[in-house]
Each structure stands twice: as structure tokens, then as C-alpha cells.
């Protein structure tokens, strides 16, 4: 798993403040609206909407709020029209960064993303410059306390491609179950039916290669940019291909 994923987990474990929680709600609602607009309001025929609906529920977004977002996206209620936009660039140390946004004003969003890169030691790149270093995958994070054989059997039978360890199992490590994005719902359902717990299940961009950051200073510079991008209202996901030793991430998370 990339260092960014581990850093996000540390921040989640520390607990989100009300303001951060509200901002996450707003970003999830935008994603639901766009999914409903592009694929319709029927979750059975719209896999993206089904995934986003579940992601919002996992984050405790009220069902009424989700339903209103679906109706706005489907044109049943008035609302702001959002559209997807993506940006690519490099963080310090040559780390590749892929930014996904939902915006009602591309000029504003592009300016804010560009400013974050330039102020924090990064650089914006041309479209396609770093996207090839990532692939879209379904990823489920499972506690390391789950039996490997049981997890492997259920995951593979449900459609997963791989089960691997992140960190030292028995010493805070977790299992990572990887599948095609279209198979995420089935794999999740398989784990639930078998009574196997999981910490998260989402479609994400997984780096095909990573840049190792071995000093606290290098890691801090990269994470400062990642966090600044995450904080932008129009940004809903930031992916980066860095990896950092756990002990450095723990020091930064203290």
C-alpha cells in the first residue's frame, strides 16, 4: 500500500473533527450527484452510484441526505451542476500525484490546485504525465487478526484477484484484498456473508511503482502538499506513489 494510504489511515484513527467530517460529507454528496447524473438513479444498473452510496453510508452520511443528492443528480431536484476534472503533477522528491475533483467552476479549481503545487514545492504537469503510473482497483482493508486461509478462500471465491499483507501481521499490520473495480461489491458481500470484518472497501488508484521517502523531512514535505490538496473543497481524492517506513509515519502522526 502507498504511504498516502497509510497516512490517511493514521489520520482516520486519530479521529476526525467536526469541520473535517462536514467537508468529507460534502465531497461524498458531490460524488453521488455526479454518479446519478451520469448513470441514473437506479443502483442496480448504476454500479458507480451503488459504490458511492455505500461509501457514504460507511462514513455515516444520513440516508435522507444521500437520497436528496441522488435526486439532484438525476434532475428530480434543482441544484448546482458538478463535473469531474483531474490534475496531474509532482510533489517534492519526484513523487507522482494524481488529483480528482468535482467542480462547478474549472477555472477556480485549476487555479487552487496549481497554487497548492507551486507553494509547497511541487509542480503541475501535463495531462497523462503521471496517470500511467496508477491503475484503478477495488481495495478492501481487513484487520490482521483475520485468519489468512479463511480470508483467502472467501476473497478469491468472491472474485478478488489477490490478498496481501500490509505491514507485519500480528504487529499492527492489515490484509489488503484487491479486485477489479466492478467486483468490489461482490467481494464486499462475500466477506460480510462469511462474517469477516473489514476496515474499508473502496475503488481507488493504486500506484504501479513507488518512490521511497526515507527521511522525516522528505516525508513531511510530500505530506504537506497532499494534505493541502485534500483540504481544497473541489478535490475529492488525491493519489500519490510514495512509500514511507512506518516509524517515520508514526512520528509525523504524533
N, C-alpha and C positions, 0 to 999 in steps of 0.2 A: 504494500500500500504506500502511496506517496506520502511525503512528510506533511503536505497540506491536509490530507485526510486525518492523520494522527493529531495534528494541531487542532483541527475542528473538533475532534473527539474530546481533547483535553478541555477546550473551552466549554463544550456542552456539559461535561462532568462538573465543571466549576459552577454551573448554574447560570441561566440567562436572566438578565434584569428585565423589568417590565418594558422599557423602551426597546430593547433588542427583540423581545418577544413580539411586540406590536409590529416592528419593522418586518420580522420574518412572516408574520401573518399577512401583511400587505403584499409581500413578494409572492407568497403562495397563491393568494387570491388572484393576482395578475396572471399567474401561470394557468390557473384553472380557467379563467376567462378566455385566454388565447386558445387553449386546448378545445374548449367548447365551440368557439367561433370557427376554428379550422376543421374540426371533425364532427361537430354536432353534439347534442346534449345527452345522447344515449351512451351510457358507459359500456354496454355490451358490445357495441360496434366501434367505440372510440377508445382504443387501448391507452392512448396518451392521457385522456381525461380520467380514465379509471385509475391510472398510476398516480396522477396528481391529486385526485380525490383522496386516495388512501394516504398519500404523503401528508396532506393537510390534516387528515384525521389523526395521524400519528403525532402530529405537532399540536394536537388539541384545539384546532380551529373549530368553532361551533358549526354544527351541521347547517343551521339556518344561514350562516354567513357563506358557507360553501355553496348552498343551493342558490342563493342570490347571485353569486359570481357566475355559476353555470348559466343562469337565465340571462344575465347581462351579456355573456359571451355568445349565447345563442340568439340574441336580438330580441328576447322577450321583455327585457327591461332596458331603459336608457342608461348610458354610462360612457366613460372615456374609452376610446378605441386604442388598444396597445398592439404593438407589432414587435416581432423578435429582431434583435440586432446582435452581432457578435464582433469582438475586437481581439486582436492577437498582438502579443508583444513579448518583451524580455524583461525579467526582473534582474537585479544585481546578480553577479556570478553566472550569467548566461542561462538562467532558469527560464524555460518556456512557460508562458502564461496565456490561457485562453479564457476570455470573458464572455459570458452570455447575458444578454439584457432583454428586458421588455420595456418599451418606451412609447410615449405618445409624442416625443419630440427628439428626432435623431440628432439634430444639431446640438441640443443641450447635453444629451447623453455622451456623444462623441467628445465634446469639449471637456466634460467632467472626467471621463476615462483617461483622455490624453494628459490632462493636468495631473492626475494621480501618478501616472507613469513618470512624467518628467520631474515632478517634485521629489520623488522618492528613489531616484537613481535608476529607473528603468527606461525603456524606450518602446514606443508603439511601432508595430511592424505592419507590413502589407498583408492583406487577406491571403491566407494559405501558407504564410511563413512558418507557423508553428502547429497548425491544426493537424498536420500529418503525423505529429508526434503523440497523438492521442487517438483512442478508439472508444466509441460509446458502448458501454456494457452495463448489465444489471449486476449489482453487488449487494450481497447481504452480509452483515457483520454479526457473527454468532459468538456468544461467550465461550471462552476457552474451557469452561467447566463441562461443556457438552462432549459426550463420548465421540471420538473421531470416527469410529466404524459406523455407529448409528447415523451420524450426520452425513457421512459419505454415501451410505446406502440410500437414505431418503432424498438427499440432494440430487444425486445422479438419476435416480428413478423419476424425479420430478422435472428433469430437463436441464439441470445445471451442467456446465462444462468442466468445472474444476472446484476443488476445495483445498485451500492452502492456509498455512499458519501465518499470522502476523505477530511477530514477537515470540517470546518464549512461552509456550503453553504451560500453565501452572505457575507462571510468574507475571501475571497480568496480560498475557497475550490473548489474542482472539483468533477465531476462524474466519476466513473470508471465502464466501461462496460466490462464484462468478458464473454468469449465464448471459445468453443473448437478451437484449432489452425486451423483446417480445415474450420471453419466457419467465420474466420476473414474477408476474402474478401467479403462475403455476407453481414455481419453486417456493414462493412465499406460502401459498396454500398448502403445499406438501409438508413444509416444516410445521405449520400450525396444526395440521391434521395429526401429525406424529407427536405433538406436544413438545416440540423442540423450540426453545426461546431464541429470539434474535434481537439485537440492539437497533438495527436499522435495515431498511430494504429500499433501494432507490436505483434509478438509472443515472449513471454518472459517466464522466470521461476519464478513462484510465490511461496513464502515460505508458507508452511502449518502451521508453528509455528514461532513466532518471539522472539528475545531477546531484551528487552527494555534497552536502554542506557540512563541513567538519569543524567549524569554529562557531562559537556563540555569536560573534559579531556578524559573520556572513548570514547566519540563520535569522538574526534579528532584522537585518536589512530587508531580506526577502519577505519575512512575515509582516513587516510594517507595510509593505506595498500591498500584499494580499489582503490584509485587514482593511486598508484604506479603500480598496476596490469593493470589498464585501459591504462596506458601510454606505456605498452610494445607493440611493433609492431605486434607481433603474436597473441595477445589477442584481440578477437572481442566482447566478452561480459563477464561481471563479475556480479554474482548474490550473494546476501547476505541476511541473515534473521534477520537483526537488525531493530529496530524501535527507533526513536528519537523524542522527543517533538519538535514541530515546532519552538518554541522560541530558542531552542538550535541550530537547523539547521540554522536559520536565523542569529544568532550570528556568527556561523562559516563561513557563506557565505558572511559576510560583508567585 
